[in-house]
């Protein structure tokens, strides 16, 4: 999943680092803190991007190299990150996509069906409408996910320029 060249959303102030929050989660569940899990927290939170497990695996050291993490450990740890509230997971074209949740503001996405670009945006207007509708239905909102699918400007422009060439 590509992230757009647009400026990333501003992080939200949090009391713990992602690693501290994950350590607290592991301790509360009686799970072990391993160097592979620590490496994955540091890797995943070193920069903001949307990714799936395969894309993460491609960025990790190979077998035999320092900090190698096996595929089963990656999948298991990603699930723990979601359970710990560090990452959110959602389905996109039949794949589980992950994004930062901890320390990151609530937001929505535009998804280009041509190039796969996933663009984040925030809208106070959408949030206001959501909350208004929830009040009407006596519903307490905990979170929401909106992914608007369509064609991005760049792909749309490319398509139109090809059509003009075809007419000449």
Residue, then its C-alpha position, 0 to 999 in steps of 0.5 A: x500500500x502506498x502512502x501519498x506524498x501528502x503530509x501525514x496526519x499529526x500524531x496524538x499525544x500519548x503517555x507511553x511509547x509504543x514499546x512501553x505500551x506493548x511491554x505492558x500488554x505482554x506483562x498483563x497477558x503473561x506473554x514473553x518479551x523477545x528481541x524479535x518482538x522488540x525489533x518488530x515494534x521498533x521497525x513498524x513504528x519507525x515511520x508511518x505507512x500502511x502495510x500487509x504482512x508480506x510487505x513487512x516481511x520484505x523489509x526485514x532481515x533475511x534468514x541467518x542475518x541479525x534480527x531475522x524474524x520468522x514468518x509465523x512470529x511476524x503474523x503472531x506479533x502483528x495480531x498481538x499489536x492489534x490486540x494491544x491497541x498499537x495497530x488497526x487491521x482492515x481488509x482491502x482487496x482480500x488482504x489484511x492491511x495494518x496501520x498505526x492506531x496508538x498515537x495516531x488520530x482517527x481518520x478515513x481513507x481514499x483508495x485508488x482502484x487503479x494504482x492502490x494508493x491509500x490516502x488518509x484524510x480527516x473531516x470534521x464534517x464527517x465526524x459531526x454527521x456521524x455523531x449526529x446520526x449516532x445520537x438520533x439512533x441512541x448509539x454510542x460510537x467507539x470508532x469507525x472506518x471509512x474507505x472511499x474507493x475510486x480513481x485518484x487524480x493522477x490515474x484519472x489524468x493519465x487515462x484522459x491524456x491517453x484518450x486524447x492521444x487516441x483521438x488524434 
